[in-house]
Amino acid sequence: MARLSREFYNQNTVEAAQQLLGKVLVRRIGEELLAGRITETEAYIGRCDKACHAYNNRRTARTETLYKPPGHAYIYLIYGIYNCLNFVTEPEGEPAAVLIRGIRPLAGEETMYRLRYGDKPATEYRKKNFLNGPGKVCRALSLTKAENGLDLTGGTLFVCDSLEDIGITMPAMPKEVRKTGPRIGVDYAEEAKDFPWRFWLEKEG
């Protein structure tokens, strides 16, 4: 299967966050493939970013994954409830990552819905708010801290350009525009709260 190589992640984090928009995130659970189009990302860079867990190159048991070679999954828990998926970027030893804030389902949607909502019936509200948040993405893809450190160039969790890369026909995509703005939930980060390092796709019209 074609997937993004380690070289892709070994680049400027802000650039990677933008380039990941529109790409396909794939999660293998047993024989089933779950896939979603990446629609929202945020960049975090430890050396200069007070919103990053590894600001000023802080190194702890929690942040150790950020120092791994580019192309690994950094998954952490927030509020004791929600897991968040990040892709480690930049050269090994430079703590930086892209947070995956939202995806749009492409394959395995029924399984993702069950993982996210259990047996609750589908409603317009639930469908609208299905995967538009980092905790929602992790729950729908069954990603927890147990998957922290996964190699994104392996076969369990990876990113590709299109569903065709994994042998599935890609549906037609709506016309979209790319948006940029400050990140969400980092008001504590002083000047870094205003960094325009959030990127998302928005339907035209």
C-alpha positions in Angstrom: 0.0 0.0 0.0 1.2 3.5 -0.9 1.6 5.7 2.2 3.4 8.9 3.2 7.1 8.2 3.7 9.2 9.3 6.7 10.6 12.0 4.4 7.2 13.7 4.3 7.2 14.1 8.1 10.8 15.3 8.2 9.9 18.8 7.3 8.8 22.1 8.8 5.8 21.4 11.0 3.7 24.3 9.8 4.2 23.2 6.2 3.3 19.6 7.1 0.1 20.7 8.9 -1.0 22.4 5.7 0.0 19.6 3.4 -1.8 17.0 5.4 -5.2 18.7 4.7 -7.1 16.5 2.2 -5.0 13.5 2.7 -6.4 10.2 3.9 -5.8 8.8 7.4 -6.1 5.0 7.6 -6.5 2.9 10.7 -6.3 -0.9 10.4 -8.2 -2.9 13.1 -7.9 -6.6 12.3 -8.9 -7.1 8.7 -11.0 -3.9 8.6 -9.7 -0.5 7.3 -11.2 2.7 8.7 -10.4 5.8 6.7 -11.1 9.5 6.8 -10.0 12.6 4.9 -8.1 15.0 7.1 -10.0 18.3 7.3 -8.4 20.1 10.3 -4.9 20.3 11.7 -2.7 22.3 14.1 1.1 22.7 14.3 3.1 22.6 17.5 6.8 23.3 17.7 8.6 22.7 21.0 11.6 25.0 20.5 9.5 28.2 20.3 5.9 27.4 21.1 4.5 27.8 24.6 1.5 25.7 23.6 3.6 22.7 22.9 4.1 20.1 25.7 7.9 20.2 24.9 8.2 24.0 24.9 11.9 25.0 25.3 12.9 21.4 24.6 11.3 20.1 27.8 11.8 16.4 28.0 9.6 14.2 30.2 8.1 10.7 30.1 5.0 12.2 28.5 6.9 14.1 25.7 9.5 11.4 24.9 7.6 10.4 21.8 8.0 13.9 20.4 11.8 13.3 20.2 11.5 10.2 18.1 12.2 10.2 14.4 9.6 11.9 12.3 6.6 9.8 11.3 5.5 8.5 14.6 2.2 8.9 16.4 2.2 11.0 19.6 -1.0 10.2 21.5 -1.8 11.8 24.8 -4.8 12.1 27.1 -6.4 15.5 28.0 -8.9 16.2 30.8 -8.5 12.5 31.8 -11.0 11.6 29.0 -10.0 12.4 25.5 -7.1 11.0 23.5 -5.4 13.3 20.9 -3.5 12.1 17.8 -0.4 13.9 16.6 2.1 13.2 13.9 5.8 13.7 15.0 7.6 16.0 12.5 11.0 17.6 11.8 14.3 15.8 12.4 14.8 13.4 15.3 15.4 15.2 18.5 13.4 18.3 17.5 10.1 18.0 19.5 7.3 19.0 17.1 4.1 17.5 15.8 0.9 18.1 13.9 -2.4 17.6 15.8 -5.2 15.9 13.8 -8.3 17.9 14.8 -10.8 16.6 12.3 -11.5 14.1 9.6 -14.4 13.2 7.2 -15.3 9.5 7.0 -14.5 7.7 3.8 -14.4 4.0 4.6 -15.6 1.9 7.6 -18.1 4.6 8.6 -20.4 2.3 10.4 -17.6 0.9 12.6 -16.4 4.4 13.3 -19.9 5.5 14.3 -20.3 2.5 16.6 -16.9 3.2 18.2 -17.8 6.9 18.7 -21.5 6.6 19.7 -22.2 3.0 20.6 -25.8 2.0 19.9 -27.2 5.5 19.9 -29.3 6.2 16.8 -28.0 8.5 14.1 -29.3 12.0 14.3 -28.4 15.2 12.3 -26.6 16.5 15.3 -24.6 13.4 15.8 -23.7 13.2 12.1 -22.7 16.9 12.0 -20.5 16.5 15.1 -19.2 13.0 14.3 -15.5 13.6 13.8 -14.9 17.4 14.2 -12.6 17.3 17.2 -9.4 15.5 18.2 -11.0 13.4 20.9 -13.8 12.3 18.5 -11.2 11.3 15.9 -9.4 9.0 18.4 -12.5 7.4 19.7 -13.9 6.7 16.2 -10.5 5.1 15.2 -10.0 3.3 18.5 -6.8 5.1 19.3 -5.6 5.4 22.8 -2.3 5.9 24.7 -1.6 2.2 23.9 -0.9 3.3 20.3 1.4 6.1 21.4 4.7 5.8 19.4 3.2 3.8 16.5 5.3 4.1 13.3 3.2 5.9 10.7 5.1 4.2 7.9 3.8 0.8 9.1 0.5 -1.0 8.4 -1.6 -0.2 11.5 -1.9 3.6 11.2 -0.8 5.6 8.2 -1.6 8.4 5.8 -1.9 8.2 2.0 -2.9 10.6 -0.8 -6.1 8.9 -1.8 -8.3 5.9 -1.1 -7.2 4.5 -4.4 -3.8 4.0 -2.7 -5.5 1.3 -0.6 -7.6 -0.2 -3.4 -10.9 1.7 -2.6 -12.7 4.1 -5.0 -12.5 7.6 -3.8 -15.8 9.4 -3.7 -16.3 12.8 -5.3 -15.1 15.6 -2.9 -17.0 18.9 -2.4 -15.4 22.2 -3.5 -13.5 23.5 -0.5 -11.4 26.5 0.5 -8.4 26.4 2.9 -8.6 28.5 6.0 -6.0 29.6 8.5 -6.3 30.9 12.1 -5.2 30.7 15.7 -5.3 27.3 17.4 -8.1 26.3 19.8 -7.8 25.9 23.6 -4.4 27.4 24.1 -5.2 30.8 25.7 -2.7 30.0 28.4 0.2 30.1 25.9 0.9 33.9 26.0 2.0 35.1 22.6 1.8 31.6 21.1 -2.0 31.6 21.5 -2.1 34.0 18.5 0.1 31.9 16.2 -1.9 31.2 13.0 -1.1 27.5 13.1 -4.5 26.0 12.7 -5.6 24.9 9.2 -8.9 23.6 8.0 -11.0 22.8 4.9 -14.3 24.6 4.6 -17.0 23.8 2.0 -17.5 26.6 -0.5 -20.8 28.5 -0.3 
